[in-house]
Structure formats: structure tokens, C-alpha cells
Amino acid sequence: MSGRRSGRAIALLMILLSLCAHAALAARPARKPARPPAAGKAPPLRWAFPPSGLSKPLLDLARRERAGEWLNSAPLLAAAQNPSGEQGVVALDPVLKGKPVLIHFWDYTDIHCLRLVPYLSAWYDRYARDGLVIVAVHAPAFPFTAAPSNVAAAVRRFGIRYPVTLDSDFLLWKVFHNQVWPRTILIRPGGEVVFDHLGDEGTGRMETAIRGTLELAMKKKYTAPLVPPPSSERGAACHDPTRDVFCGFRRGRLGTPGYRKDGAATPHTIPSRDADRQEGVIYLAGNWRATDQALFPVGGGPWELRLKARATGFHVVMEPPAGGAIARVRVALDGKPVTPKDRMSDVRAVANGETIVSLDAPRLYSLLAGTPFGPHEIGLHPETAEIGFYLFTFEGCEARPAGAVAR
């Protein structure tokens, strides 16, 4: 996209939309857990509406419509579309006028997103008073991450103070033609995109762009050095770990007898020979059922899940059973209880010497870190039926990862 088109295009982040926004805001989809639109080649970013403000009655309506979807802030902006289906963004608060805006797409269970939380918090503390507006757009990766109460609990758990908007119907996701988490976009007043970055690296370049934008737009001059990176213990000796392992039948890999897609309980047996268990493939013992995104133990147990991976650390997204009771999962590394040096804060030892994780909420649980890189096998033994297992992610650096991802 040319600079001219970008400047003309994204200018409506501050003042967009004509009266036709009323119909779009009033007819927005019913709220339900949704999956992100299918990935594909994103078309060029387009902002379809001519610059225009909303009348006061329509602004009031938009604020009422979106008021429950913002945390730490009054509603600042919203997605809308005109009768022909063209999408754009409308500013809901005049505070945005003339200020740079940092748009950040995230999900509270994504380890790559969580690595950026300390940086976003540091930028908010340093630069919000100078005019930077941060909008963290929470687009759910799983059905339970669409629940406002779960997002609000995660925001409190990580100490997030910058504005968060819940995009559970993927309106802003679609406007920006988004495909991944995390994605960070900095927009200058007037609509120019300063950077559009995927992933959790490049934070130094991001902060340099923020400072340069504020110096230009807000007439600031910074003489102090950049904010030091948030505390991190990720070492220099890093390797390529096993790729993320999904648990449901839509993207997962399951050992014999494989998935049943009708949701029925299926008995499983783990191959006894180590050589018969492949890296990145989930093996189960006991009765389990599958959905498109998760695996659930069913019946009376016992149950076991094993997974081989090349990694120094393991994280897993789990959901406790409905009803609110805390459930436990026993954790083993290479067939043994996890040693103190390998445990993260979500794992603890109990009186009989076993190591367990207690599920207090549907979220990402950080289990292991600091293990020498190489092939390892994690074993999880749920003690309660209907615990949901959604996603495994892995660390590749030799040192313990930053504690920001721990509970």
C-alpha cells in the first residue's frame, strides 16, 4: 500500500463514518463464541468511508452499544460497515483526535501475546501521558476466551492497565484483515501506518517508532534512553522447539485410533514402545472425546495424555470442568515427577511426591522451564473428567522464560 493511500486510508481512525453507521451498529451480530475467519492472503488494507463525524445521538448510541466491551477505558473506537458492506472504523471518543494510536491484537492464552504484555505496560506507563493511545483488541482463540468475565480476570491477573476492547465477533479483526496473534500496528495522526508487526520480537524497533511518532505528532523531545526491556531470563542459547500442538480434530495430531468427529467417547491405549510414539503427536489412555479444538477425558478414568517435544519448557491451555470446582492434573516429565528446578509456578509437589497443577480458570498454564533442550515427553494425568485440553506451546531457550507468563 502506498504511503499516500495509507495516509488517506487510515485517517478515519480518528474521524470516520457517516450516518449509515447507525444501521451497522444497531444490527451487529449476536454475541457467541466464534472462531477467527479462515486465514488466507489478506487484501490491501482499505478504509472505505469518507472522513466524517457522527452526530451526537449516534455517538451516544455507539457508546451504549460498546460500553460493555471495554476494560480500563470508556469506548474509544468501533468497527462498522456501510450498506454496501464496506468496513471501516469509527472514533467514539474525541480523545483520539490528533494522537497516535497503537492497535494490538491479542488473546490471553497465547504465549506470544503474553510475552508482549510487559512491554505494552511499560510503554503505557511511559508514553500515555505524552499522548500515545494503546488499544489492545482481544480476539478469542477459543470459545471460553470470548467470555468477558474470563478476559477481565486475565487483565487483572496480568496487571494490564491500558485499554482493552473485546472483539469476540471479530469486527475489528476483519477490518484490519488480521490473521494472527499477536499483531501490533502504530498509526500516526492523519492515518499513516508507522509499523505493522507480527509476532513478539522487534520490541526495540517498536519503541523507537513510538518515540519518533510522539516527537513528530505531539512535539515531544526525548533525551532519556529508551525504557529498558522488561525483566527477562530468556538466555542467548536458543533452539527451534517443536511447533505448537493443537488438541482438537480441526488441527490436531492424535495417535491411534485417531479422532472421532461425532463427539462420542473413544477408548485409547498409549503404545508401550517409546519408538512408536512420535514427536508432536498426542497419545491418550482411557476414554476421551474430541471437539474441533479440544480433548476431554470422559467416564470414570483413569486417563493419561502423553506428548513428545523438543523443548526447554512446556505450556498448555486447559479449561476446568463446568461447575467451578478446582480440578487437578498430575504432571510428569520423562516418566518422573517434575524436579524443583524444572517447575514453573503453576506446578507444585504434594505429600506423596507427585507434582500437580490445579486448574483455577480456563487459561494458559506454564508447567516446565529450564530443562536442557532436547527430546522430552510430558505426561498429564487428569484426576477429573471433562477437563479441556486445547493447545501445547514450547520454549526453546536454555534459561527459564520470563515470569510474566506465570500466574
Secondary structure as UniProt FT lines:
FT   HELIX           3..9
FT   HELIX           10..13
FT   TURN            19..20
FT   HELIX           21..26
FT   HELIX           56..66
FT   HELIX           67..69
FT   STRAND          70..71
FT   STRAND          77..81
FT   TURN            83..84
FT   STRAND          87..91
FT   HELIX           94..96
FT   TURN            97..98
FT   STRAND          101..106
FT   TURN            108..109
FT   HELIX           111..127
FT   HELIX           128..130
FT   STRAND          133..138
FT   HELIX           143..146
FT   HELIX           148..157
FT   TURN            158..159
FT   STRAND          164..166
FT   TURN            168..169
FT   HELIX           171..175
FT   TURN            176..177
FT   STRAND          183..187
FT   TURN            189..190
FT   STRAND          193..198
FT   HELIX           203..217
FT   STRAND          245..246
FT   TURN            249..251
FT   TURN            256..257
FT   TURN            261..262
FT   STRAND          266..268
FT   HELIX           274..276
FT   STRAND          282..290
FT   STRAND          295..297
FT   TURN            299..300
FT   STRAND          304..311
FT   STRAND          313..319
FT   TURN            322..323
FT   STRAND          327..333
FT   TURN            334..335
FT   STRAND          336..337
FT   HELIX           340..342
FT   TURN            345..346
FT   STRAND          348..349
FT   TURN            351..352
FT   STRAND          355..359
FT   STRAND          363..368
FT   STRAND          374..382
FT   TURN            385..386
FT   STRAND          388..395
FT   HELIX           403..405
//
